[in-house]
């Protein structure tokens, strides 16, 4: 499809800072990728594009590379902000005194375990779990604002715990997600030559979904681009829905404008949705300025039901009808993958899951970024060993491994111990399989690229076992999960340049997740961002659910309207708003529900 005049102007604007406000369905990604391709065709140097999700990064990279010759593929780097900053920390961390071989700690339970040890090391009474979780959230809050123990005055016991916690991370050669941003910022500020080297290589930098930037991330972008003009930001303030993470659309619309004085462009034509859906979205967000392009009306309906069970039954029956009879608004035959159910919160899906399972309607939590865990304790042990192979200073996961095996560990030489120690004192673990895991670790220790070979060592032993078919089925599933992760990593890397450490960190960043997106997609509003479907059901449209009961002030109300705007504009042709008139509460009684005010605003 040919670019519109507005889109072409953005693609052709190469030199200087640029701000693009792009409404839903306006061809934002197409314009972004075409502009990158145009830059690479007419200019020398490389291009860096930063976005917020692995899925978006993969899509942008794939689209750009499809438009370029193979020789130009290495001139474009598309990363999430966390991924870019992690590379910076791992490659340049020595400039601020960081150790080499750092690994990312992503699991909340792991962080809580470190925090417990911080209390014990400080000879303080270990608090109950609730207080421990509060302390961890407080530490994360400080770190998100680039405040570390040395920045806290009169912090008392909390400051001591914070400092001990951080020191334990350092002794384990670990960093958490907030450390990634903080340390990368310090590197750029304390070693200006690093930023200069990056902008010497990357002549153009583009920020996708810029409405989701928070002040911390913007400080990093500012530190990366002193005396640098070729910066592009593209986003839509009406789709700013991450305020709970500190994101603020003013960073794009005000801070960036004041700091860089960019040329401004606006894309308002909606090439995705039919007129009824666009009209409804414009009532939710009158400032969105989206213009209908398609001459199709589409379908927009609101339906009330006796309770959540009846709501789920109707949706299932409607889906079956769409699959069988199609839609007059959709040219092609409708597939399950063309349909999404969007809810404000994940707990709302429980009745739908039951109904879909009963009717054998395939579904998945599409867009989920959670890391899939192993089903068997043996392969959990394999993963713990991988962490120690990557980071021999990892006392946390070495302790966890020995707990699984019910054996005592050593005070040092963790790596040497796991490669030779065959002791198992737990009857939950298959001894033969564990010995094959040790062989697999040794194979990887000799050559880090022998990952599939190491998995096959375990698989061969499992295959030869004659008893317990269920165990064999589960462990083979775990092995296949690891193979899928490694194969995805192989596609993204070059033979001879692969590293187990980089592979492990990519898993921590969620870049190698292999979650299935088959069937109907069940999505929270935040998970649905950036996606589109022929048919969308927005469920649980009652007061206190959508809008959320936690909305207390005008800023939160504005963001909640953005949530509704995002949910509506995921739909291309048909959108159904549904709600129960009564809900069964967790304590057993039923409660009458009030229809969401958003349905009244839309005035269906």
C-alpha positions as CSV (number, residue, x, y, z in Angstrom):
1,X,0.0,0.0,0.0
2,X,1.3,3.4,-1.0
3,X,2.2,5.9,1.8
4,X,-0.1,8.9,2.3
5,X,1.4,12.4,1.7
6,X,1.6,12.9,5.5
7,X,3.4,9.6,6.0
8,X,5.8,10.2,3.1
9,X,6.8,13.6,4.5
10,X,7.9,11.9,7.7
11,X,9.8,9.2,5.8
12,X,11.6,11.8,3.8
13,X,12.5,14.1,6.7
14,X,16.0,12.8,7.6
15,X,18.1,15.5,9.2
16,X,17.3,17.0,12.6
17,X,15.0,16.1,15.6
18,X,11.5,15.0,14.8
19,X,8.3,14.4,16.8
20,X,5.6,12.3,15.3
21,X,2.2,12.1,17.1
22,X,0.6,9.0,15.7
23,X,-3.0,7.9,16.5
24,X,-4.2,4.3,16.6
25,X,-4.2,2.5,13.3
26,X,-2.4,5.4,11.6
27,X,0.5,3.3,10.2
28,X,3.0,4.3,12.9
29,X,5.1,1.2,12.6
30,X,5.0,1.3,8.8
31,X,6.2,5.0,8.8
32,X,8.9,4.2,11.4
33,X,10.3,1.2,9.5
34,X,10.1,3.1,6.1
35,X,12.0,6.1,7.6
36,X,14.7,3.8,8.9
37,X,15.0,2.1,5.5
38,X,15.2,5.5,3.8
39,X,17.9,6.7,6.2
40,X,20.0,3.6,5.6
41,X,19.6,3.9,1.8
42,X,20.7,7.5,1.6
43,X,23.0,8.0,4.5
44,X,26.1,6.3,6.0
45,X,26.4,5.0,9.5
46,X,24.0,2.9,11.6
47,X,20.5,3.4,13.1
48,X,19.4,2.7,16.6
49,X,15.7,2.1,17.4
50,X,14.5,1.8,21.0
51,X,11.1,0.5,22.0
52,X,9.4,-1.0,25.1
53,X,8.5,-4.6,24.3
54,X,10.5,-7.5,22.8
55,X,7.5,-8.2,20.4
56,X,7.7,-4.6,19.1
57,X,11.5,-4.8,18.7
58,X,11.2,-8.0,16.7
59,X,8.4,-6.7,14.5
60,X,10.3,-3.4,13.7
61,X,13.6,-5.3,13.0
62,X,11.9,-7.9,10.8
63,X,10.0,-5.3,8.8
64,X,13.1,-3.1,8.2
65,X,15.3,-6.1,7.2
66,X,12.6,-7.2,4.7
67,X,13.1,-3.8,3.0
68,X,16.9,-3.8,2.9
69,X,19.6,-5.8,1.2
70,X,21.3,-8.4,3.4
71,X,24.5,-6.3,3.4
72,X,22.6,-3.5,5.3
73,X,21.1,-5.7,8.0
74,X,24.0,-5.1,10.4
75,X,23.4,-1.3,10.1
76,X,20.2,-1.4,12.1
77,X,19.9,-2.2,15.8
78,X,16.5,-2.5,17.3
79,X,16.3,-3.1,21.1
80,X,14.2,-2.5,24.1
81,X,15.5,0.2,26.4
82,X,16.4,-2.4,29.1
83,X,18.2,-4.6,26.5
84,X,20.2,-1.7,25.1
85,X,21.2,-0.5,28.6
86,X,22.2,-4.1,29.7
87,X,24.6,-4.3,26.8
88,X,26.0,-1.0,27.8
89,X,26.5,-2.1,31.4
90,X,28.0,-5.5,30.5
91,X,30.4,-3.9,27.9
92,X,31.3,-0.7,29.7
93,X,30.6,-1.4,33.4
94,X,34.3,-1.5,34.2
95,X,34.4,2.3,33.7
96,X,32.4,2.8,36.9
97,X,34.1,-0.1,38.8
98,X,31.6,-2.9,38.1
99,X,32.8,-6.5,37.9
100,X,32.7,-8.4,34.7
101,X,30.3,-11.4,34.1
102,X,27.3,-9.8,35.8
103,X,24.0,-11.6,35.5
104,X,20.4,-10.3,35.8
105,X,18.3,-11.3,38.8
106,X,14.6,-11.1,37.6
107,X,12.7,-13.4,40.0
108,X,10.9,-11.6,42.9
109,X,11.4,-14.7,45.1
110,X,15.1,-14.6,44.5
111,X,15.2,-10.9,45.4
112,X,13.3,-11.6,48.6
113,X,15.8,-14.4,49.5
114,X,18.6,-11.9,49.1
115,X,16.7,-9.4,51.3
116,X,16.2,-12.0,54.0
117,X,19.9,-12.6,54.1
118,X,20.5,-8.9,54.3
119,X,18.4,-8.8,57.5
120,X,20.3,-11.8,58.9
121,X,23.7,-10.4,58.0
122,X,22.7,-7.1,59.7
123,X,21.8,-9.1,62.8
124,X,18.2,-7.8,62.7
125,X,15.0,-9.8,63.4
126,X,13.6,-11.2,60.2
127,X,10.3,-9.5,59.6
128,X,7.1,-11.3,58.4
129,X,6.5,-11.7,54.7
130,X,4.3,-8.6,54.4
131,X,6.9,-6.3,55.8
132,X,9.6,-8.0,53.7
133,X,7.6,-7.4,50.5
134,X,7.1,-3.7,51.5
135,X,10.8,-3.3,52.1
136,X,11.6,-4.7,48.7
137,X,9.0,-2.4,47.0
138,X,10.6,0.5,48.8
139,X,14.1,-0.4,47.6
140,X,12.7,-0.8,44.0
141,X,11.0,2.7,44.4
142,X,14.3,4.3,45.4
143,X,16.2,2.6,42.6
144,X,13.7,3.6,40.0
145,X,14.4,7.2,40.9
146,X,18.2,6.7,40.8
147,X,18.5,6.9,44.6
148,X,20.9,4.5,46.3
149,X,22.0,4.0,49.9
150,X,24.7,6.7,49.6
151,X,22.0,9.2,48.5
152,X,19.8,8.6,51.6
153,X,20.3,10.8,54.6
154,X,19.2,9.7,58.1
155,X,17.8,6.4,56.6
156,X,18.3,4.4,59.8
157,X,17.6,0.7,59.7
158,X,16.2,0.9,56.1
159,X,19.4,2.5,54.8
160,X,21.5,-0.3,56.4
161,X,19.3,-3.0,54.9
162,X,19.3,-1.4,51.5
163,X,23.1,-1.1,51.5
164,X,23.5,-4.7,52.7
165,X,21.0,-5.9,50.1
166,X,23.0,-4.1,47.3
167,X,26.3,-5.4,48.6
168,X,24.9,-9.0,48.5
169,X,23.9,-8.5,44.9
170,X,27.4,-7.2,44.1
171,X,29.1,-10.2,45.9
172,X,26.9,-12.5,43.8
173,X,27.8,-10.4,40.7
174,X,24.1,-9.7,40.1
175,X,22.1,-6.7,39.0
176,X,18.4,-6.2,39.0
177,X,16.3,-4.4,36.3
178,X,16.5,-1.1,38.1
179,X,20.3,-1.4,38.4
180,X,20.5,-1.8,34.6
181,X,19.1,1.7,34.0
182,X,21.0,3.3,36.9
183,X,24.4,1.9,36.0
184,X,24.0,2.7,32.3
185,X,23.1,6.3,33.2
186,X,26.2,6.5,35.4
187,X,28.4,5.2,32.7
188,X,27.1,7.8,30.2
189,X,27.4,10.7,32.7
190,X,30.7,9.7,34.2
191,X,32.3,8.7,30.9
192,X,31.1,11.1,28.3
193,X,33.3,9.5,25.7
194,X,31.1,6.4,25.8
195,X,28.0,8.5,24.7
196,X,30.2,10.2,22.1
197,X,31.3,6.8,20.7
198,X,27.7,5.6,20.5
199,X,26.5,8.7,18.6
200,X,29.5,8.4,16.3
201,X,28.4,4.9,15.3
202,X,24.6,5.5,15.4
203,X,24.0,8.6,13.4
204,X,20.2,8.3,13.9
205,X,18.3,7.3,17.1
206,X,14.5,6.6,17.1
207,X,12.3,6.1,20.1
208,X,9.1,4.1,19.5
209,X,6.0,4.4,21.8
210,X,7.6,7.6,23.3
211,X,4.4,8.3,25.4
212,X,5.5,5.4,27.6
213,X,8.8,7.0,28.6
214,X,9.4,7.7,32.3
215,X,11.8,10.4,33.7
216,X,14.5,7.8,34.4
217,X,14.5,6.5,30.8
218,X,14.4,10.1,29.5
219,X,17.5,11.0,31.6
220,X,19.3,8.1,29.9
221,X,18.3,9.3,26.4
222,X,19.5,12.8,27.3
223,X,22.8,11.4,28.6
224,X,23.2,9.4,25.4
225,X,22.5,12.3,23.1
226,X,24.4,15.5,24.2
227,X,25.0,17.7,21.1
228,X,23.1,15.2,19.0
229,X,20.2,16.3,16.8
230,X,19.0,13.3,14.8
231,X,16.6,12.0,17.4
232,X,13.1,10.9,16.6
233,X,10.2,10.3,19.0
234,X,6.9,8.7,17.9
235,X,3.9,8.1,20.1
236,X,0.4,9.0,21.1
237,X,-0.4,10.7,24.4
238,X,-3.9,9.2,24.3
239,X,-2.3,5.7,24.6
240,X,-0.3,6.5,27.7
241,X,-1.3,3.8,30.1
242,X,1.8,3.1,32.2
243,X,1.5,5.8,34.8
244,X,1.9,3.2,37.6
245,X,5.5,2.7,36.2
246,X,6.1,6.5,36.2
247,X,5.5,7.0,32.4
248,X,4.4,10.4,31.4
249,X,3.3,11.5,28.0
250,X,4.6,15.1,28.8
251,X,8.1,13.8,28.3
252,X,7.3,13.4,24.6
253,X,5.0,16.4,24.2
254,X,6.8,18.9,26.4
255,X,10.3,17.9,27.7
256,X,11.5,16.6,24.3
257,X,10.0,19.6,22.5
258,X,11.8,22.1,25.0
259,X,15.1,20.2,24.9
260,X,15.4,19.4,21.2
261,X,13.0,21.8,19.4
262,X,11.9,19.0,17.0
263,X,10.0,19.3,13.7
264,X,6.4,18.2,14.5
265,X,4.2,15.9,12.4
266,X,0.8,14.4,13.2
267,X,-0.8,11.2,11.8
268,X,-4.5,11.1,12.4
269,X,-6.0,8.8,9.7
270,X,-7.1,5.5,11.2
271,X,-6.5,2.7,8.7
272,X,-7.4,0.0,11.2
273,X,-10.9,0.4,12.5
274,X,-14.4,0.9,11.1
275,X,-16.3,4.1,11.6
276,X,-18.4,3.0,14.6
277,X,-15.3,2.0,16.6
278,X,-13.5,5.2,15.7
279,X,-16.5,7.3,16.7
280,X,-16.8,5.5,20.0
281,X,-13.0,6.0,20.7
282,X,-13.3,9.7,19.9
283,X,-16.0,10.1,22.5
284,X,-13.7,8.5,25.1
285,X,-10.8,10.7,24.0
286,X,-12.2,13.8,22.2
287,X,-8.6,15.0,21.6
288,X,-7.5,11.9,19.8
289,X,-8.3,13.5,16.3
290,X,-8.6,10.0,14.7
291,X,-10.2,10.2,11.2
292,X,-12.1,7.3,9.7
293,X,-10.6,6.1,6.4
294,X,-12.6,3.0,5.6
295,X,-16.2,3.5,4.4
296,X,-17.3,0.6,6.6
297,X,-19.6,1.1,9.6
298,X,-18.5,-2.1,11.4
299,X,-20.2,-3.4,14.5
300,X,-20.3,-1.9,18.0
301,X,-22.7,-3.3,20.6
302,X,-23.1,-3.4,24.4
303,X,-24.7,-6.4,26.1
304,X,-25.8,-6.9,29.7
305,X,-26.0,-10.4,31.3
306,X,-27.5,-11.9,34.5
307,X,-24.0,-12.8,35.7
308,X,-20.4,-13.7,34.6
309,X,-21.4,-17.2,33.7
310,X,-24.0,-16.0,31.2
311,X,-21.6,-13.4,29.9
312,X,-19.0,-16.1,29.2
313,X,-21.6,-18.4,27.6
314,X,-22.8,-15.7,25.2
315,X,-19.2,-14.8,24.2
316,X,-18.4,-18.5,23.5
317,X,-21.6,-18.9,21.4
318,X,-20.9,-15.7,19.5
319,X,-17.4,-16.9,18.7
320,X,-18.7,-20.2,17.4
321,X,-21.2,-18.3,15.3
322,X,-18.5,-16.0,13.8
323,X,-16.3,-19.1,13.0
324,X,-19.2,-20.8,11.3
325,X,-20.9,-17.9,9.5
326,X,-18.2,-15.2,9.3
327,X,-18.9,-11.5,9.5
328,X,-20.2,-9.1,6.8
329,X,-17.5,-6.7,7.9
330,X,-14.6,-9.1,7.5
331,X,-13.7,-10.3,3.9
332,X,-11.9,-13.5,4.9
333,X,-13.0,-16.5,6.9
334,X,-12.6,-15.7,10.6
335,X,-10.0,-17.7,12.6
336,X,-9.7,-17.9,16.4
337,X,-6.5,-15.9,16.1
338,X,-8.5,-13.0,14.7
339,X,-10.4,-12.7,18.0
340,X,-9.4,-11.1,21.3
341,X,-11.1,-10.8,24.7
342,X,-9.8,-7.8,26.6
343,X,-10.3,-7.3,30.3
344,X,-9.1,-4.6,32.7
345,X,-7.7,-7.2,35.0
346,X,-6.7,-10.8,34.5
347,X,-8.9,-12.3,37.2
348,X,-12.0,-11.5,35.0
349,X,-11.1,-14.4,32.6
350,X,-11.9,-17.3,35.0
351,X,-15.4,-18.0,33.8
352,X,-14.3,-17.6,30.2
353,X,-11.5,-20.1,30.7
354,X,-14.0,-22.6,32.1
355,X,-16.5,-22.1,29.3
356,X,-13.8,-22.2,26.5
357,X,-12.4,-25.4,28.0
358,X,-15.8,-27.0,28.1
359,X,-16.6,-26.0,24.5
360,X,-13.0,-26.9,23.4
361,X,-12.3,-23.4,22.1
362,X,-8.5,-22.9,21.9
363,X,-7.2,-19.8,23.8
364,X,-4.0,-18.4,25.1
365,X,-2.9,-15.4,27.1
366,X,-1.4,-13.9,24.0
367,X,1.1,-11.1,24.5
368,X,2.0,-12.5,27.9
369,X,5.7,-11.8,28.7
370,X,6.1,-14.1,31.7
371,X,8.9,-16.6,31.6
372,X,7.7,-20.2,31.4
373,X,9.1,-22.3,34.2
374,X,10.2,-25.9,34.1
375,X,7.6,-28.5,35.3
376,X,10.2,-31.0,36.8
377,X,12.6,-30.5,39.6
378,X,15.4,-32.2,37.6
379,X,15.2,-29.5,34.9
380,X,15.0,-26.8,37.5
381,X,18.3,-28.1,38.8
382,X,19.6,-28.0,35.3
383,X,18.7,-24.3,35.1
384,X,20.3,-23.5,38.5
385,X,23.5,-25.2,37.2
386,X,23.4,-23.0,34.1
387,X,23.3,-19.9,36.3
388,X,26.4,-21.1,38.1
389,X,28.2,-22.0,34.9
390,X,27.5,-18.4,33.8
391,X,28.3,-16.9,37.1
392,X,30.6,-18.9,39.5
393,X,30.0,-16.3,42.2
394,X,26.3,-16.9,42.3
395,X,25.9,-18.0,45.9
396,X,22.1,-17.5,45.8
397,X,21.4,-20.2,43.1
398,X,24.2,-22.5,44.4
399,X,22.4,-22.6,47.7
400,X,19.0,-23.3,46.0
401,X,20.6,-26.1,44.0
402,X,21.9,-27.8,47.1
403,X,18.5,-27.3,48.8
404,X,16.9,-29.2,45.9
405,X,19.4,-32.0,46.3
406,X,19.2,-32.0,50.2
407,X,23.0,-31.7,50.5
408,X,25.5,-29.3,52.1
409,X,27.3,-26.9,49.8
410,X,30.8,-25.5,49.9
411,X,31.9,-22.0,50.9
412,X,33.7,-21.5,47.6
413,X,34.5,-23.2,44.3
414,X,30.8,-23.4,43.4
415,X,31.5,-24.2,39.8
416,X,34.0,-27.0,40.5
417,X,31.5,-28.6,43.0
418,X,28.6,-28.8,40.6
419,X,30.8,-30.4,37.9
420,X,31.9,-33.3,40.0
421,X,29.5,-33.7,43.0
422,X,27.0,-36.6,42.3
423,X,25.6,-36.6,45.9
424,X,21.8,-36.7,46.0
425,X,19.9,-37.0,49.3
426,X,16.4,-36.4,48.0
427,X,14.1,-39.2,46.9
428,X,12.2,-36.8,44.7
429,X,15.1,-36.6,42.2
430,X,15.9,-39.3,39.7
431,X,19.6,-40.2,40.3
432,X,20.3,-41.3,36.8
433,X,18.8,-38.2,35.3
434,X,20.8,-36.0,37.7
435,X,24.1,-37.7,36.7
436,X,23.2,-37.0,33.1
437,X,22.6,-33.3,34.0
438,X,26.2,-33.2,35.5
439,X,27.5,-34.6,32.2
440,X,25.4,-31.9,30.4
441,X,27.0,-29.2,32.5
442,X,30.5,-30.5,31.8
443,X,29.7,-30.6,28.1
444,X,28.7,-26.9,28.2
445,X,31.7,-26.0,30.4
446,X,33.9,-27.4,27.6
447,X,32.1,-25.6,24.8
448,X,29.2,-23.1,25.5
449,X,27.8,-23.6,22.0
450,X,27.1,-27.3,22.7
451,X,23.7,-26.5,24.2
452,X,21.6,-28.9,22.1
453,X,24.2,-31.6,22.6
454,X,24.0,-31.1,26.4
455,X,20.2,-31.4,26.4
456,X,20.4,-34.6,24.2
457,X,22.6,-36.2,26.9
458,X,19.7,-35.7,29.4
459,X,17.0,-36.7,26.8
460,X,18.8,-40.0,26.0
461,X,18.8,-41.1,29.6
462,X,15.1,-40.1,30.0
463,X,14.2,-42.0,26.8
464,X,15.8,-45.2,28.1
465,X,13.8,-45.2,31.3
466,X,10.9,-47.7,31.2
467,X,8.9,-46.6,34.2
468,X,6.8,-43.5,34.9
469,X,5.5,-42.3,31.5
470,X,4.1,-39.1,33.0
471,X,7.6,-38.1,34.3
472,X,9.1,-38.8,30.9
473,X,6.4,-36.7,29.2
474,X,6.9,-33.7,31.6
475,X,10.7,-33.7,31.5
476,X,10.7,-34.0,27.7
477,X,8.4,-31.0,27.6
478,X,11.0,-29.1,29.7
479,X,13.8,-30.2,27.4
480,X,11.9,-29.0,24.4
481,X,11.3,-25.6,26.1
482,X,15.0,-25.2,26.5
483,X,15.6,-26.2,22.9
484,X,13.1,-23.7,21.6
485,X,14.8,-20.9,23.7
486,X,18.3,-21.9,22.4
487,X,17.1,-22.1,18.7
488,X,15.5,-18.7,19.0
489,X,18.8,-17.4,20.4
490,X,20.8,-19.1,17.5
491,X,18.6,-17.2,15.0
492,X,19.5,-13.9,16.6
493,X,23.3,-14.6,16.9
494,X,26.3,-15.6,14.9
495,X,28.1,-19.0,15.3
496,X,31.4,-18.6,17.1
497,X,30.1,-15.5,19.0
498,X,27.5,-17.2,21.2
499,X,27.8,-17.1,24.9
500,X,25.9,-18.9,27.7
501,X,26.0,-15.7,29.8
502,X,24.4,-13.7,27.0
503,X,21.8,-16.4,26.5
504,X,20.9,-16.5,30.2
505,X,20.6,-12.7,30.3
506,X,18.4,-12.8,27.2
507,X,16.0,-15.2,29.0
508,X,15.9,-12.8,32.0
509,X,14.9,-10.0,29.7
510,X,12.1,-12.1,28.2
511,X,13.6,-12.0,24.7
512,X,13.6,-15.7,24.3
513,X,10.1,-16.5,25.6
514,X,8.2,-19.0,23.4
515,X,4.7,-18.4,24.6
516,X,2.0,-19.7,22.3
517,X,-0.3,-17.1,20.7
518,X,-2.7,-19.7,19.3
519,X,-6.5,-19.5,19.6
520,X,-8.5,-16.7,21.0
521,X,-6.2,-14.1,22.8
522,X,-7.1,-13.4,26.4
523,X,-5.5,-10.0,27.1
524,X,-5.5,-7.4,29.9
525,X,-5.6,-3.9,28.4
526,X,-1.8,-3.5,29.1
527,X,-1.1,-6.7,27.3
528,X,-3.1,-5.7,24.3
529,X,-1.1,-2.5,23.6
530,X,0.1,-2.5,20.0
531,X,-2.0,-5.4,18.9
532,X,-5.0,-5.5,16.5
533,X,-7.8,-8.0,15.9
534,X,-10.8,-8.3,13.6
535,X,-13.2,-8.9,16.5
536,X,-12.7,-7.7,20.1
537,X,-14.8,-8.4,23.2
538,X,-14.2,-6.0,26.1
539,X,-15.6,-7.8,29.2
540,X,-16.5,-6.8,32.8
541,X,-17.7,-3.3,31.8
542,X,-19.0,-2.4,35.3
543,X,-18.2,0.5,37.7
544,X,-15.3,-0.4,39.9
545,X,-13.8,-2.8,37.3
546,X,-13.6,-0.6,34.2
547,X,-13.1,2.2,35.3
548,X,-11.0,0.6,38.1
549,X,-12.0,1.3,41.7
550,X,-8.5,2.6,42.4
551,X,-9.0,5.7,40.3
552,X,-9.1,8.5,42.8
553,X,-7.8,11.7,41.0
554,X,-7.9,13.5,37.7
555,X,-4.6,12.1,36.5
556,X,-5.7,8.5,37.2
557,X,-9.0,9.2,35.5
558,X,-7.2,10.5,32.4
559,X,-5.0,7.3,32.3
560,X,-8.1,5.1,32.8
561,X,-9.8,6.8,29.8
562,X,-6.6,6.0,27.9
563,X,-7.0,2.4,28.9
564,X,-10.5,2.4,27.5
565,X,-9.3,4.1,24.3
566,X,-6.6,1.5,23.8
567,X,-9.0,-1.4,24.4
568,X,-11.5,0.0,21.8
569,X,-9.0,0.7,19.2
570,X,-7.6,-2.8,19.2
571,X,-10.7,-3.7,17.2
572,X,-10.7,-3.5,13.4
573,X,-14.2,-4.5,12.4
574,X,-16.4,-5.6,15.4
575,X,-16.3,-4.7,19.1
576,X,-18.6,-6.0,21.8
577,X,-18.8,-4.4,25.3
578,X,-20.2,-6.9,27.8
579,X,-21.0,-6.8,31.5
580,X,-22.8,-8.8,34.3
581,X,-25.6,-7.3,36.3
582,X,-24.6,-9.4,39.3
583,X,-21.3,-10.8,40.5
584,X,-20.5,-13.7,42.8
585,X,-18.0,-12.3,45.4
586,X,-15.1,-14.3,46.7
587,X,-16.8,-14.7,50.1
588,X,-19.9,-16.4,48.5
589,X,-22.6,-13.7,48.3
590,X,-23.8,-11.9,45.2
591,X,-23.5,-8.2,44.5
592,X,-25.4,-6.1,42.1
593,X,-23.3,-4.3,39.5
594,X,-23.6,-0.8,38.0
595,X,-23.0,-0.5,34.2
596,X,-19.7,1.3,33.4
597,X,-20.0,5.0,32.8
598,X,-17.8,4.5,29.7
599,X,-20.8,2.7,28.0
600,X,-22.9,5.8,28.6
601,X,-20.2,8.1,27.3
602,X,-20.0,6.0,24.1
603,X,-23.8,6.1,24.0
604,X,-24.3,2.9,22.0
